[in-house]
Every structure is written in structure tokens, then in C-alpha cells.
Amino acid sequence: MTISPQLNAVYRRVLSLHQQSDELPAAYQKILAEGFEELQAVLEELQTSEEEVRAQSEALIQAYQTIEIERQRYQDLFEFAPDGYLVTDRAGKIQEANQVMAQMLKVSQEFLVGKPLLMFIEQGDRFKFHIKLDELRLIDKIQNWEVRLRSKFCLPFDAALTVSAVCDFTDELINLRWAVRDITEHKQLQRFTEWLNVELETRVQERTAQLQQSFHFEAGLKRITDKVRDSLDESHILQAAVQELTLVLGLVCCDTAVYDIDLATSTILYEFTTADELTSPSALGEVVSMSTLQENYYQLLQGSYFQFCEIDTHSVRPYAILAHPIFDDQGVLGDLWLFKQRQDTFSELEIRLVQQVANQCAIAIRQARLYQASQAQIEELQKLDCLKDDFLSTISHELRSPIANVKMAAQMLKLALAQDRSSTSAPSNGENRINQYLKILEAECDREIKLVNDLLDLQRFQTVQQPLVLETIQLQQWLPNLIAPLQGLMEARQQTLQLILAFNLPPLLSNAASLERILEELLNNAYKYTPQGGNITIMVQTQADSTQIKISNTSAEIAPDQLTRIFEKFYRIPSSDPWKQSGTGLGLALVQHLTHQLGGTIAVQQTIGQLHFIVDLPHR
């Protein structure tokens, strides 16, 4: 037990007095003994209190040391924090400031102490700072502000303030603690981000506008292309082009001219002007000499475009102008001139649209001119064809009369010779020769008459559509009667004719005269070109919707390119006539025409040693 020196001295003094009390009278000794006991009790209480005080003192010392450590740690944090820190009174007067805060404002810490924070606030932010400071006294919570700070030693900069109020136990505001952070880079980044967002938004809007304009131009180009491609009229092509370009591009005016390279002139043939610009002078019909604008037309004749703006205020059309040639690989056909308001220019997208329209116009104009040239040629050919038909008709009629007279004279001469022969004896050699000559004369007359008839029939079928008179034909009875006259001729050449009819052939509704002419021509063709000992076959069978008649004959091989021309007028296959007979080359052409007139088809096929003509006639 530890006793303080003062208490120890008192205790020894009391003990000494107690020892000396024996010398005192008994009454004093008793009083002294009682006093001593009381003093002893007091000393013991003092000793206990001393111990308690000592314990409390040790606790206070320990608490003080802890507080000092925390204070030093706080001071270190305050001084060496990466952000600026301030402590102000409730009015905003600076009481403490760390080094970072002093460095921000480029002043010393001592300079800051005692200064109002307001003096470091940028002039434009002071009123707002006052209001927030007043509000802070009423609101017990942390506030975050953004202001611009400055001092006479530094330029203004953006700062973020975090302020908290410190109150005593009565909730009375004692001071304010401020955390200050330089957000210049953050603000710059924020401003850059905002600028970037605006820039991106602007670009998106521009790109969207470009896409919308592109879709609009694409639709306009398709519309223009459809209009110019669907027309073979050059005037319609150019008028449609200038009108649609004016509407699609929002032009004031658009015109087009056609070049005369030989005369070196450009004639403005078509123009289109918007309604609100109708007062502009028209250049329609104007003939421009290329020599007057030599530089401009030199570029256009080279296939190059250009745009410019007239500076002369007295110009006929004081607008922004784009001139584009209409050209292809064969040369320049004309040009397109487009006019916009003076302050506008033609964008790349607009120029590309004009280029595409000019290309389409060039193609369409070439097609239109080719069509016009072909129409002129067709008209000329039609005139020549009419002259040919007239000539054939005239010459056929002119030939028919003398040939008929010659044949009649030959028949009369033959009749006269027969009468003379009946009254005389056997015919002489001279008479025999005369008879031979008469046969030749009759055969040639028949051949010439057939030629004339074929020409007349072909000419008649091509110029006049004859109405068909349909009748029911029983092929089982009709065909044998048709081929009977030919059997004797074929037997004379040792040719075999065979007719094959399918069982239960249905009646055929057709024109008997035309069908008879078709089969006679085909059989006569087979008779003429079948060699001695060859076969001729007629096969008739029914199909799903037609009756098929197939005439085949023994034949030498025909080249494919010659076979494809077999139905052409006046065409005869060379070196394929074993009997050396002459012909006109009109028979098969007439057969094809008659077959088509009956609504049928005819085809030719070739197999080894055989030639087949196949006629299909529809069931009606």
C-alpha cells in the first residue's frame, strides 16, 4: 500500500502524540484517545481516497495519451491528405487549413488562417455560396457543392466541396469542416464528354439525315429509272428526268439540252421549274453555241461535270448551278443543268444521284434512237414487202394467163394430132417426137402453174387472214381416199407407201381443204426425195389433246444447220434430190403456215436413214 508523504507525516505525528499521551492526565488521555481514533478513521478514508484519485489519475493519463495519439493521427491525416481540408467557424472564417489546401491556392497555411472562405470563392459563385452556407446552419447533414476557387496567386479552378457541421451537446453549431478537391481534370473530362456526346449526337443526326436522304434518293432514282426505261420516246425520257430531279432534289429549276456535235450547238429542249420560281426567265428553246462557253462545254464534252455560282447579280439565273453531261461509250448526247438557291451547294450524294440519272438517260436515249431507227427500217422493209407482194401478185397473174394459154394450145394440138392419127396409119417418127414434146410442154406448164399457185396462196395467206370453215373428218375413211392417187406414182419408182392408223381414232374437227393441202405437200415432198426402193410411212395416232400425223420417208442425212431452215421460203436443201427434180422451196413454207392457221404445230426430226414430219392438230 502506497501512502503519500503528507499523509505519512501526519500519521507519524499522530503516533508520536499517542505515545506521549501517557504523561497527560487520564481525562486528557481519554479525549486524546477518542480524537486519535477519529483521526485514524479520517486518515484511513484519506488513504482510500488517495488511492482512488491515483487510479483515476492513471486512467486520465492513459486517456490523455490515447487522445494525443488520435489527435496526432488526425493532424497527420489533416496535413498529409491528398485533398484540401479546412476548418471554419459557423460564419465561414478559416480556423485551420492543411498543406494541400494551401498548395491549391498557392499561399501559406498561416495566410489562410483567419481569412473568410468567401474571399477565395469566384465572384460569380459567391451569392450561391452565401445561400448554401445559410441553409447549412439549418440542415444537419453533409453537403456537396461545386464552386470555382481562386486567389490572387492562382487562376480560378473548379473544386468540389464536402462540408459537415460540428455541433456541441446542445446541438449548437461550433464549426464547419470542409473537404476540398480540385476537379479541374474531372470538369475538363466532363466538358469533353458533353462535347463528345453532342458531337456524336450531331453525327448520328447527320448520318440519319444522310440515310434518309439516301433512301429518298434511291426511291427517286428507281422512279426515274422506271419512267425512262419504260419509254422509247426521247422527249418523254428527258422531260421525266428533269421533272423528277427537280422534285427529288428540291431544285429551283432543271433543264436538259441535246447536242449537235457537227454544228457545235446545244439546244435546250425541256425544263421544269418549281411553282414558287415561275417568275424566273425560261431558257426553253434556246440554242447555245458551244464556242460562247468554250471552257464549260469542253469539260462536258470530255464527260466531266462541274458546279459553280454566278457572281453577276444580273445573271439570267443567279443560282448555284451543277452541269452534268449525258454520255455513254459512244459519245456525249446532251447535258443536264440543275439550279439551286445561291447559298446552297450540291453534295456528293446529290451529284452521285445526278450521275446515275444521266447514265440512265443516256441508255434510254440510245435505246429510243435505236428503236426509232429500227422503226424507220421496219417501215421501209414493210414498204419493200408491199412492193414485193404487189410484184408477186402482178407477175403471178401475168404468168398465169400466158401459161394457161400455152397449156390450152398444147392440149388442142394434142387433140388435133389424135384426130389425124385416127384417120391415118401408124404414127411416124416425127409424130412420136411431137408427142414427146407435148408431154414435156404439159409437164412444164403444170410445174409453172403450181409455182404460180403456190406464190398466190402464200401471198394470200400472209396478207389476208382467211376464216376457217371447220368440218368433221373421219380419218379412217378420208386418208385412204387421199393417198390413193399417189400409190401408182410411188410404185413406178419402186417406193413403198404404208398407212398406219391407230385403233378408234376420234373424229377430227378441222378444215378439210387445208388439211388435204398439207398432206399432199408433205407426201409429194416425201415422193420427190425418197430414193428408189425407199419407204414412205403415214402414221396417225391420238394424243392427250391432239391428233398426231407423222409422215416418214427414207432419206439421206441432212446437216443440222440445213434442217433448221427447212421451212424457210425458197430454201432448198442442196444435193438431197435423188431424182434431180426442180422445186420452188415454197411447199414446206406453205405447209407450216397452213398448220399454224389450223391451230396446230409442225416439226421435223431426223433419225438414221429417216426424215420425219410431225403434224399435231388440236382436238376441238
C-alpha positions in Angstrom: 0.0 0.0 0.0 1.5 3.3 -1.0 0.9 6.4 1.2 1.6 9.9 0.1 4.4 11.7 2.1 1.9 14.2 3.5 -0.3 11.5 4.9 2.6 9.5 6.2 4.0 12.6 8.0 0.5 13.2 9.6 0.3 9.6 10.6 3.7 9.6 12.3 2.9 12.9 14.2 -0.4 11.3 15.5 1.5 8.2 16.6 4.1 10.3 18.4 1.3 12.2 20.2 -0.3 8.9 21.1 2.9 7.7 22.7 3.3 10.9 24.6 -0.3 10.8 26.0 0.8 8.6 28.9 2.3 11.7 30.5 -1.0 13.5 30.3 -3.8 13.3 32.9 -6.3 10.5 32.4 -9.1 12.8 31.3 -6.9 14.2 28.6 -5.8 10.8 27.7 -9.3 9.7 27.1 -10.1 12.7 24.9 -6.9 12.2 23.1 -7.7 8.6 22.5 -11.1 9.4 21.1 -9.5 12.1 18.9 -6.8 9.7 17.8 -9.4 7.1 16.8 -11.3 9.6 14.8 -8.2 10.9 13.2 -7.2 7.3 12.5 -10.5 6.8 10.7 -10.1 10.0 8.7 -6.6 9.0 7.7 -7.8 5.7 6.5 -10.5 7.4 4.5 -8.0 9.8 3.1 -5.8 7.0 2.2 -8.6 5.3 0.4 -9.5 8.5 -1.4 -5.9 8.9 -2.4 -5.8 5.5 -3.9 -9.0 6.2 -5.8 -7.6 9.6 -7.0 -4.4 7.9 -8.0 -6.3 5.3 -10.0 -8.3 8.0 -11.7 -5.2 10.0 -12.4 -3.6 7.0 -14.1 -6.8 6.4 -16.1 -6.8 10.1 -17.1 -3.1 9.9 -18.1 -3.8 6.9 -20.2 -6.8 8.5 -21.8 -4.8 11.7 -22.5 -2.1 9.7 -24.1 -4.7 7.9 -26.3 -6.3 11.2 -27.2 -2.9 12.7 -28.0 -2.1 9.8 -30.3 -5.5 10.2 -32.1 -5.0 13.9 -32.3 -1.6 13.4 -33.9 -3.1 10.9 -36.3 -5.9 13.3 -37.2 -3.4 16.1 -37.6 -1.3 13.9 -39.9 -4.3 12.9 -41.9 -5.3 16.5 -42.0 -1.9 17.7 -43.1 -1.0 14.9 -45.5 -4.4 14.1 -47.0 -4.5 14.1 -50.9 -7.4 16.6 -50.8 -7.6 20.0 -49.2 -9.1 20.3 -45.7 -10.4 23.4 -43.9 -12.0 24.1 -40.5 -14.0 27.2 -40.3 -16.3 28.7 -37.8 -20.0 28.9 -38.4 -19.6 32.2 -40.4 -17.0 30.5 -42.7 -13.9 32.1 -41.2 -10.9 29.7 -41.7 -9.5 28.3 -38.4 -7.3 25.6 -39.8 -6.0 24.6 -43.3 -3.8 21.7 -44.4 -0.9 21.9 -46.8 -2.8 20.6 -49.8 -5.3 23.4 -49.4 -2.5 26.0 -49.2 -0.9 24.5 -52.3 -4.2 24.6 -54.2 -4.5 28.4 -53.6 -0.7 28.9 -53.8 -0.5 30.6 -50.4 0.9 29.6 -47.0 -1.2 27.8 -44.3 -0.7 30.8 -42.0 -2.0 33.1 -44.6 -5.3 31.1 -44.8 -6.0 31.1 -41.0 -8.3 33.9 -40.1 -9.4 34.6 -43.7 -13.1 34.2 -44.7 -13.5 31.3 -47.1 -15.7 33.6 -49.2 -12.7 35.6 -50.3 -11.4 32.5 -52.2 -14.8 31.9 -54.0 -15.0 33.1 -57.6 -17.1 36.2 -57.8 -19.9 34.6 -59.8 -20.4 31.8 -57.3 -20.4 33.9 -54.1 -24.1 34.7 -53.9 -24.9 31.0 -54.4 -22.3 30.1 -51.7 -23.9 32.5 -49.2 -27.3 30.9 -49.7 -25.9 27.4 -49.2 -24.0 28.5 -46.2 -27.1 29.9 -44.6 -29.0 26.7 -45.4 -26.2 24.6 -43.9 -26.8 26.2 -40.5 -30.3 24.9 -40.5 -29.7 21.5 -42.0 -27.6 19.0 -40.0 -26.2 16.8 -42.7 -23.2 16.6 -45.1 -23.5 18.8 -48.2 -21.7 18.5 -51.5 -21.2 21.6 -53.6 -19.2 22.6 -56.7 -17.7 26.1 -56.9 -14.8 27.8 -58.6 -12.0 28.8 -56.2 -9.3 31.4 -56.8 -6.7 33.6 -55.2 -4.5 36.4 -56.4 -1.7 33.9 -56.8 -3.6 31.3 -58.9 -6.0 31.1 -61.7 -9.7 30.1 -61.0 -10.2 26.3 -60.9 -13.2 24.0 -60.3 -13.5 22.5 -56.9 -15.8 20.0 -55.2 -16.7 20.9 -51.5 -17.9 18.4 -49.0 -18.9 20.2 -45.8 -20.1 18.8 -42.5 -21.3 20.7 -39.4 -19.9 20.0 -35.9 -22.2 20.7 -33.0 -21.9 20.6 -29.3 -24.0 18.6 -26.9 -26.7 21.3 -27.1 -26.8 20.9 -30.9 -25.2 24.4 -31.2 -23.1 24.7 -34.4 -19.5 25.0 -33.4 -17.6 24.9 -36.6 -17.6 23.6 -40.2 -15.3 21.0 -41.7 -14.5 21.3 -45.4 -13.0 18.7 -47.7 -11.9 20.5 -50.9 -11.0 18.5 -54.1 -9.6 20.0 -57.3 -11.9 18.7 -60.0 -10.4 20.6 -62.9 -9.5 17.4 -64.8 -12.9 15.9 -64.0 -14.6 19.1 -65.2 -12.5 19.1 -68.4 -13.3 15.4 -68.9 -17.0 16.1 -68.2 -17.0 19.0 -70.6 -15.1 16.9 -73.2 -17.6 14.1 -72.6 -20.5 16.5 -73.0 -18.9 17.9 -76.2 -18.3 14.4 -77.4 -21.9 13.4 -76.7 -23.1 16.5 -78.6 -20.7 15.7 -81.4 -21.8 12.1 -81.5 -25.5 13.1 -81.4 -24.8 15.6 -84.2 -23.1 13.0 -86.3 -25.8 10.5 -85.6 -28.4 13.1 -86.7 -26.3 13.9 -89.8 -25.9 10.2 -90.6 -29.6 9.6 -90.0 -30.4 12.5 -92.3 -27.9 11.2 -94.9 -29.5 7.7 -94.7 -33.0 9.2 -95.0 -31.8 11.3 -97.9 -30.1 8.3 -99.4 -33.3 6.3 -99.2 -35.2 9.2 -100.6 -32.7 9.5 -103.5 -32.8 5.7 -104.0 -36.6 5.8 -104.3 -36.4 8.8 -106.6 -33.7 7.1 -108.8 -35.9 4.0 -109.0 -38.9 6.1 -110.0 -36.8 8.0 -112.6 -35.3 4.8 -113.9 -38.7 3.1 -114.3 -40.0 6.1 -116.2 -37.1 6.5 -118.6 -36.7 2.7 -119.1 -40.4 2.2 -119.8 -40.4 4.7 -122.6 -39.0 4.7 -126.1 -39.9 8.3 -126.6 -36.9 10.5 -126.2 -38.9 13.6 -125.4 -40.8 11.7 -122.6 -37.4 10.4 -121.2 -35.9 13.9 -120.9 -39.0 15.6 -119.6 -39.4 12.9 -116.9 -35.8 13.2 -115.9 -35.8 17.0 -115.4 -39.1 16.9 -113.6 -38.2 14.1 -111.2 -34.7 15.6 -110.5 -36.3 18.9 -109.6 -38.8 17.3 -107.2 -36.4 14.8 -105.6 -33.5 17.3 -105.1 -35.8 20.3 -104.2 -34.3 22.4 -107.1 -35.4 25.8 -108.3 -35.2 24.6 -111.9 -33.7 21.9 -114.1 -33.3 21.8 -117.8 -31.8 19.5 -120.4 -30.2 20.1 -123.8 -29.4 17.9 -126.8 -26.1 18.4 -128.6 -25.5 18.7 -132.3 -21.8 17.9 -132.5 -21.5 18.7 -136.2 -22.9 22.3 -135.6 -21.3 22.6 -132.2 -24.6 23.7 -130.6 -26.7 22.8 -127.6 -30.5 23.2 -127.8 -32.4 23.4 -124.5 -35.5 21.2 -125.2 -37.0 20.6 -121.8 -37.1 22.3 -118.4 -39.1 22.0 -115.2 -39.4 24.9 -112.7 -40.9 24.8 -109.2 -44.2 26.8 -108.7 -42.7 29.5 -106.4 -40.0 30.3 -109.0 -42.2 30.7 -112.1 -41.0 34.3 -112.5 -37.5 33.1 -113.5 -36.8 33.6 -117.2 -37.2 30.5 -119.2 -34.4 29.2 -121.4 -36.6 26.7 -123.2 -35.8 26.5 -126.9 -32.6 28.5 -126.6 -29.8 27.3 -129.0 -26.4 27.9 -127.3 -23.2 27.9 -129.4 -20.6 25.9 -127.7 -18.0 28.5 -128.7 -19.6 31.1 -126.4 -18.9 28.9 -123.3 -15.9 27.1 -124.7 -14.4 26.1 -121.3 -17.7 24.8 -119.9 -18.6 22.7 -123.0 -15.0 21.4 -123.2 -15.5 19.8 -119.8 -18.9 18.5 -120.7 -17.7 17.0 -124.0 -15.0 15.2 -122.0 -17.6 13.6 -119.8 -16.9 15.8 -116.7 -19.3 17.7 -114.6 -18.8 20.9 -112.7 -20.7 23.2 -110.4 -20.4 27.0 -109.8 -22.3 30.0 -108.6 -22.9 33.1 -110.7 -21.4 36.2 -109.2 -23.1 38.5 -111.6 -26.3 39.7 -109.9 -27.8 40.5 -113.4 -27.4 36.9 -114.4 -30.4 35.2 -116.0 -30.3 32.6 -113.3 -28.3 33.8 -110.2 -28.2 30.3 -108.6 -25.8 27.6 -107.6 -25.5 25.5 -110.7 -24.5 21.9 -111.5 -23.9 20.9 -115.1 -23.6 17.2 -115.9 -23.2 15.6 -119.3 -25.4 12.8 -120.7 -23.0 10.5 -122.3 -22.1 6.8 -122.9 -19.2 5.0 -124.6 -20.3 6.3 -128.0 -20.1 10.0 -127.1 -21.9 12.9 -125.4 -25.7 13.2 -126.2 -26.6 16.3 -124.2 -26.5 17.7 -120.7 -28.4 18.4 -117.5 -28.3 21.8 -115.8 -29.6 21.9 -112.2 -30.2 25.2 -110.3 -30.4 25.7 -106.5 -30.6 28.7 -104.3 -27.3 30.6 -104.3 -26.4 29.8 -100.7 -26.7 26.0 -101.3 -24.2 23.7 -102.9 -24.6 20.2 -104.4 -23.5 17.4 -102.0 -21.6 14.3 -103.1 -24.8 12.3 -102.6 -26.8 14.6 -104.8 -24.1 14.6 -107.5 -24.0 10.8 -107.4 -27.8 10.7 -107.9 -27.4 13.1 -110.9 -24.7 10.9 -112.4 -26.9 7.8 -112.1 -29.8 9.6 -113.7 -27.6 10.9 -116.5 -26.4 7.3 -117.1 -30.0 6.0 -117.2 -30.9 8.8 -119.6 -28.0 8.0 -121.9 -29.0 4.3 -122.0 -32.7 5.2 -122.6 -31.9 7.8 -125.3 -29.7 5.3 -127.2 -32.5 2.7 -126.9 -35.1 5.2 -128.1 -33.0 6.3 -131.0 -32.2 2.7 -131.9 -35.9 2.0 -131.7 -36.7 4.9 -133.9 -34.1 3.8 -136.4 -35.4 0.3 -136.3 -39.0 1.5 -136.8 -37.9 3.5 -139.8 -36.2 0.4 -141.2 -39.2 -1.7 -140.4 -41.4 0.8 -142.2 -39.0 0.8 -145.2 -39.0 -3.0 -145.1 -42.8 -3.1 -144.9 -42.9 -0.8 -148.0 -40.5 -3.1 -149.8 -42.5 -6.1 -148.7 -45.7 -4.5 -150.0 -43.9 -3.8 -153.3 -42.7 -7.4 -153.3 -46.2 -8.7 -152.7 -47.6 -6.4 -155.4 -44.9 -7.6 -157.7 -45.5 -11.3 -156.9 -49.2 -10.8 -157.3 -48.8 -9.0 -160.5 -46.2 -11.3 -162.0 -48.2 -14.3 -160.9 -51.3 -13.1 -162.6 -49.2 -12.1 -165.7 -47.6 -15.5 -165.8 -50.8 -17.5 -165.2 -52.6 -16.2 -168.3 -49.9 -17.0 -170.9 -49.1 -20.3 -169.2 -52.8 -21.2 -169.3 -52.9 -20.3 -172.9 -49.8 -22.3 -173.7 -51.3 -25.3 -171.9 -54.6 -25.0 -173.7 -52.7 -24.7 -177.0 -50.7 -27.9 -176.2 -53.9 -29.7 -175.3 -55.6 -28.5 -178.6 -52.5 -29.6 -180.6 -52.6 -33.0 -178.9 -56.3 -33.3 -179.7 -55.7 -32.4 -183.3 -52.9 -34.9 -183.6 -55.1 -37.6 -182.1 -57.8 -36.8 -184.6 -55.3 -37.0 -187.5 -53.8 -40.2 -186.2 -57.3 -41.9 -186.2 -57.6 -41.3 -189.9 -54.2 -42.5 -190.8 -52.0 -45.5 -190.3 -49.3 -45.9 -187.6 -47.6 -42.7 -186.3 -44.4 -41.6 -187.9 -41.2 -40.8 -186.1 -42.0 -37.1 -186.4 -45.3 -37.6 -184.7 -43.6 -39.5 -181.9 -41.3 -36.6 -181.3 -44.2 -34.2 -181.4 -46.0 -36.3 -178.7 -42.8 -36.3 -176.6 -42.5 -32.6 -176.9 -46.1 -32.2 -176.0 -45.7 -34.2 -172.8 -42.7 -32.1 -171.8 -44.7 -29.0 -172.6 -47.6 -30.2 -170.4 -45.3 -31.2 -167.5 -43.5 -27.8 -167.5 -46.8 -26.0 -167.8 -48.1 -27.9 -164.8 -44.9 -27.1 -162.8 -45.2 -23.4 -163.7 -48.9 -23.3 -162.8 -48.1 -25.0 -159.4 -45.4 -22.4 -158.8 -47.8 -19.6 -159.6 -50.5 -21.1 -157.4 -48.0 -21.6 -154.5 -46.9 -17.9 -154.8 -50.5 -16.7 -154.9 -51.6 -18.9 -152.0 -48.6 -17.9 -149.9 -49.1 -14.2 -150.7 -52.9 -14.5 -149.9 -52.3 -16.3 -146.6 -49.8 -13.7 -145.4 -51.9 -10.7 -146.3 -55.4 -11.8 -145.6 -56.5 -14.0 -142.7 -58.9 -16.5 -144.2 -61.8 -17.6 -141.9 -61.7 -21.3 -141.2 -64.7 -23.4 -142.1 -64.5 -26.4 -139.8 -66.0 -29.8 -140.5 -65.8 -33.3 -139.0 -63.3 -35.5 -140.8 -63.3 -39.3 -140.3 -59.6 -40.0 -140.9 -60.2 -43.8 -141.3 -62.2 -43.2 -144.5 -60.7 -39.9 -145.6 -57.0 -40.7 -145.6 -57.1 -43.8 -147.9 -59.0 -41.8 -150.5 -56.4 -39.0 -150.2 -53.4 -41.2 -150.8 -54.9 -43.5 -153.5 -53.8 -41.3 -156.5 -50.2 -41.3 -155.2 -49.7 -45.0 -154.9 -49.3 -45.5 -158.7 -46.6 -42.8 -158.9 -44.7 -44.3 -156.0 -44.9 -47.9 -157.3 -43.4 -46.6 -160.6 -40.3 -45.6 -158.5 -40.4 -48.8 -156.5 -41.3 -46.8 -153.4 -43.4 -48.4 -150.6 -46.3 -46.4 -149.1 -47.7 -47.6 -145.8 -50.6 -46.1 -143.8 -50.8 -46.9 -140.1 -54.0 -45.8 -138.3 -54.4 -46.1 -134.5 -57.4 -48.0 -133.3 -60.6 -46.0 -132.5 -59.3 -42.6 -133.8 -61.7 -39.9 -132.8 -63.3 -37.6 -135.5 -61.1 -34.6 -136.3 -62.8 -31.2 -136.4 -60.7 -29.2 -138.9 -60.7 -27.6 -142.3 -60.6 -30.4 -144.9 -59.2 -28.4 -147.8 -56.3 -27.0 -145.7 -55.5 -30.4 -144.2 -55.6 -32.0 -147.7 -53.2 -29.4 -149.0 -50.8 -30.0 -146.0 -50.7 -33.8 -146.5 -50.4 -33.5 -150.3 -47.4 -31.3 -150.0 -45.8 -33.5 -147.4 -46.4 -36.7 -149.4 -45.2 -35.0 -152.6 -42.1 -33.9 -150.7 -41.5 -37.5 -149.5 -42.2 -38.8 -153.0 -39.6 -36.4 -154.5 -36.8 -37.0 -152.0 -37.2 -40.8 -151.3 -34.7 -42.9 -153.3 -35.7 -45.9 -155.4 -36.7 -48.8 -153.1 -37.3 -46.4 -150.2 -40.2 -46.4 -147.8 -42.9 -43.8 -147.1 -45.0 -44.2 -143.9 -48.1 -42.3 -142.7 -48.8 -42.9 -139.0 -51.8 -41.4 -137.3 -52.4 -41.6 -133.5 -54.2 -39.7 -130.9 -52.5 -37.8 -128.1 -54.0 -36.3 -124.9 -55.3 -33.2 -126.6 -54.4 -33.6 -130.2 -54.2 -35.9 -133.2 -50.7 -36.5 -134.5 -50.0 -37.3 -138.1 -46.4 -38.4 -138.8 -45.1 -38.8 -142.3 -41.7 -40.5 -142.5 -39.6 -41.4 -145.5 -36.2 -42.9 -146.3 -33.7 -40.0 -146.6 -30.1 -39.2 -146.8 -28.6 -37.4 -143.8 -29.2 -33.7 -143.7 -26.9 -31.3 -141.8 -28.5 -29.8 -138.6 -28.0 -26.2 -139.8 -29.8 -27.1 -143.0 -32.6 -28.9 -141.2 -33.4 -25.8 -139.1 -34.0 -23.8 -142.3 -36.3 -26.4 -144.0 -39.5 -24.3 -143.5 -38.0 -21.1 -144.9 -39.4 -19.7 -148.1 -37.5 -20.5 -151.3 -35.0 -22.6 -149.3 -34.0 -26.0 -150.9 -31.6 -28.4 -149.3 -28.7 -28.8 -151.7 -27.7 -32.3 -153.1 -30.7 -34.1 -151.5 -32.8 -34.7 -154.6 -32.1 -38.3 -155.8 -34.4 -37.8 -158.8 -32.9 -34.4 -159.9 -36.3 -32.7 -159.8 -36.6 -29.0 -159.6 -38.6 -27.2 -157.0 -39.5 -23.7 -155.7 -38.8 -24.1 -152.0 -42.3 -22.8 -151.2 -44.2 -26.1 -150.4 -43.0 -26.6 -146.8 -43.3 -22.9 -146.0 -46.9 -23.1 -147.2 -47.4 -26.3 -145.1 -46.1 -24.6 -141.9 -48.4 -21.6 -142.5 -51.5 -23.7 -143.1 -50.7 -25.8 -140.0 -50.5 -22.7 -137.8 -53.7 -21.5 -139.3 -55.4 -24.7 -138.2 -54.1 -24.1 -134.6 -51.6 -26.9 -134.9 -47.8 -27.3 -134.9 -45.4 -29.0 -137.3 -41.9 -30.2 -136.5 -39.1 -32.1 -138.4 -36.9 -34.7 -136.9 -34.2 -36.9 -138.3 -33.1 -40.4 -137.3 -30.7 -42.7 -139.0 -31.8 -43.0 -142.6 -35.2 -41.5 -141.9 -36.8 -38.0 -142.1 -40.0 -37.4 -140.1 -42.5 -34.5 -140.4 -44.8 -34.5 -137.3 -48.1 -32.5 -137.5 -50.1 -32.1 -134.3 -53.7 -30.8 -134.7 -55.7 -29.8 -131.6 -58.9 -31.5 -130.5 -61.8 -29.0 -130.6 
